[in-house]
Amino acid sequence: MIFILFILGIILGSFVNALVWRLYLKTDPKNKNNTDLSIFRGRSMCPTCKHQLAPFDLIPIFSWIYLKGRCRYCHKGISIQYPIIELFTGLLFLMSYVYWPINFSLWSYILLIIWLIVLVIFVSLALYDLKFKILPNNLVYVSTFLSLVFVLIYYLNFNQTSGYLLTRVFGVVFSSGIFYFIYQISNGKWIGGGDVKLCFALGLLIGGPLEAILMLFLASVLGCFISFTLLLLGKFKSNMTIAFGPLLIISTLVCFFFGPHIINWYTNLIG
């Protein structure tokens, strides 16, 4: 199962690379009706010369290594982003199975499938935000819908009380609500509206207010670490924009799998 999920993950990681590239190009009015950029109908192509790729060119990770990071046809360099995203997605799929917090049963496997789909969307959102400093609404809305389905299935099939749903509401209020407040008082200068929408889905998945606070804390620490690192390297600029979506998503993954353990460790630490 671990091997199968890892292979599935790197394959879907390749899909993430194509999805992000095509979604961005489709924002250009000139490409709006271009069927070559369709997610489901368009053929895979080189991002530089647009030559259609052969099946041997599309083997995740291996093809990039074999071709030495260059297109077979135009010989232009292909970003290392491609194998990194494929490997990262594969590792996330593997980790999801190893650290899955719900005892395996029929409904637990259904939840795992939904979670893996959400993971693909999260990786797509993180990559899109890193490259273009924006979170596309269509992906955010799909992730929110699937997160809501995840919560409802868990509530209906795992003997949860109404308190379970209430904690999810508080998780959304604390995560999305805090960001919405920051967005309003800064007039969108400190944080983007996409982060506010994304936190609605993240708050549903991670649980109650403590998990939401932990998620925001971890994301902020990561943001500070990146800022200080850029400052030490002399690459930080006053007008620089740091994509916060990937940090929120990474923090959510930590909270989803390890949040209760971190909170218990901290509460025991402070007595």
N, C-alpha and C positions, 0 to 999 in steps of 0.2 A: 504493500500500500504506500509506503514511504517513497519507494522508487517511482511508482506510477504517478503520485502527486507531484514529485519533483519534475518529472518529464513534462507533465501537463502544465506545470507552472512556468517552465521556460518557454514552452510553446505559446502560452497565453501572454508571456512577457514580450514575445515577438509581436503578438497582436497589439499589445499596448503601444509599442513603438510606432506601428503603422497607424493605429487609431489617432494618436496625438498629432502626428504629422498631417494626416488627412483632415482632421477636424480643423486644424489651424488654416490649412490652405483653403478650405471651404468657406472661411470667413471673408475671403477675397471675393467680391461680387463677380469678377471675371471667371471664377472657378465654380460658381454656385451650382450650375447645372451640368457640371462635368462628371459623367458617369465613371470615368477612370478613378475619381476620388471617392467613390462610394465605398462605405465600410464593408458591405457584403458582396458587391458585384465587381468592384474594381480589382484588377490584377496587381500583384506586388511589383514595384518598380524601384529603380535607383532614385534616391531623392535628388541627385544632381542631374543626371542625363535623362531621367525618366524612362530608361530602357526596361522593358519587362524582364523580370528575373526568372531564371530557370529553377526547377525544384531543388537542384543541388546548391543553389545560392541561398536557399531559405532555411537551411538546417540551423536551428538556434545555437549560438555560441560557436559551434564548429565551423560554420561557413565563414564567419568573420575571421577566425584564427587562420583557416586554410588560405583565405584570400589576402591575408596580411593586412586586414583593415582597409582594403581598397575594392572599388567596383571592378568586376571582371571586364566590363565593356568600356567605360571611360577612364578607368584607372585613377579616379579621384578618391581621396580619402573618405572613409565612412567612420563617423564618430564612434568612439569607444562606448558612448551612451548605449548603443544597441546591445552588445553582450552583457553590459552591467545590468541593464533593466531586466534582461532575460534571466540572468543568474539570480538577481534579487527577488524576482517574482517566484522563481522556483524554490528558493530558500524560505520565502514566506508561506508557500503552500506546504512545504515540509514541516515548518515550525507549527503551522496551524493544526496539523494532525498530531504531532508529538505533544503539544501543550493544550490540546483541546480541553476546555474546562467542563464539558458536559459528558456524563457517562454515555457511552455509545449505545444507541438503540435506533430504531427506524427513524423516529423524529429527530434524533440527534444527527443522523447522517444527512437528513434533509436540511437541517440548520447549517451543517458544515458546507453543503453545496451552496446555499445562499451566501454564507460568509465568504466562500472563495470567489464568488461572482462580485461581491462587494469589494474584496481585496483588489481584483483586477481594476475596478473603477477607481479605487483609492490610489493605486499606483499610477493610473492614467492622470488623475487630478494632480498628484504630486509632480509628475513629470511636466505636465502642461504649465503648472504654476512656476516651476523652476525655469522653464524656457521662455515663457511669454508673460509672466507676472499677472496672470488672471486665471480664475477658476470658471470654466464654462458651465453655464446654468444647466444645460441638458444632462451633463454627467452628475452634477450636484443633486438634481431632482431625482434621478434614477437611484442614486445611493440612498437618498432619504426614504424613498418608497420601499426599497429592499430592506432597509434598517427597520422600518415600521413593520413589515411583514415578518421579519426575524423576531421582533419583540412579541408580536401577537401569537405566532406559532408557539413560542416558548411559554407564553402565559396560558394558552389553551391546552397544552399537552404535557405540562410538567407540574401540575398541581400548585400553581402559584396563586396567591391571594391578590386582592386589589392593591395591596401595599406594593407589590412588584411594579404595577403600572404607575403608581404614584411616584416611586423612586425614579422611574424613567422620565416622568414629567419634570421632576426637580433637576434631573441631570441636564435636560434640555434648557430649562430656565437658567441654570447657573452657567452653562457653557455658552449657549447662543445669546442669552440675555445680557451677560456681562460684555460680550463683544458688541452687541447692538448698542449698548450704552456708550462704549468707547467710540464706536463709529459715529454716533450722533453728536457727542460733545466735541469731536475732532473734525466734524464735517467730512468724514471719509479720508482724512489725511494720515491718521495713525494706523488704521486698519481698513481693509477693503470689505465691501459688502459681500463678496463671495465667501470670505471667511465666516461671516455671520450665518449665512445660509448653510455652509458646510457643517458648522457646529451643531446644527439641528440634528443632522444624521449622526454625528459623533456622540452627542449627548444621549441619543436613544440606545446606542450600542454599549457604552461604557458603564451605565448604571446610574447611581445616585449622585448627590451633590459632592460628596467627598471625592469620588472618582473624577467628577468634572473639574474640581479644584486641582486635583493631582495632574490631570491632563493639561490644564492651562499652565500650571507651574512648570511641568517638564518642558512644554513647548517654549516657554519664556526663557528657561535656563539654556535650552539649545540655541535660541536666538541670541542670547547674550554671549554664549561661547563662540558662535560664528562671528559676531560683531567684533569681539575682542581679538579673535584670531586674525581677521582682516586688518584690524587696527595695528597689530604687532607686525604684520607683513607689509604694512604701508599701502594697502590696497583699499582701505576704507575711505569713502567719500561722503560728504555731508548730505548729498542728494541721492545717495544710494538707496535702492529699495530691496529689501530682503523678502523673498517669498515665504510667507508664514504658513501657507497651506500644507506643505510637506512636513513642517515641524509639528503641526497639529495632528496630522495623520500618523506620524511616527509615535507621538505621545499616546495617541488613541490605541495603537497596537500594543504598546507596553501596558496600558491600563486594562485593556480587554483580557490579556493573558495573565498579568501579574499584579493588577491593581489591588485586589484584596490582600495579597501577601505583603505588598509595600505598605499599605495602610495599617495592617496589623503590626508589622515590624515597627513602624513609626510610633503608633500608640503605645506599644510596649516599651519603646525606648524612652518616651517622656512620662511613662508611669500612668 
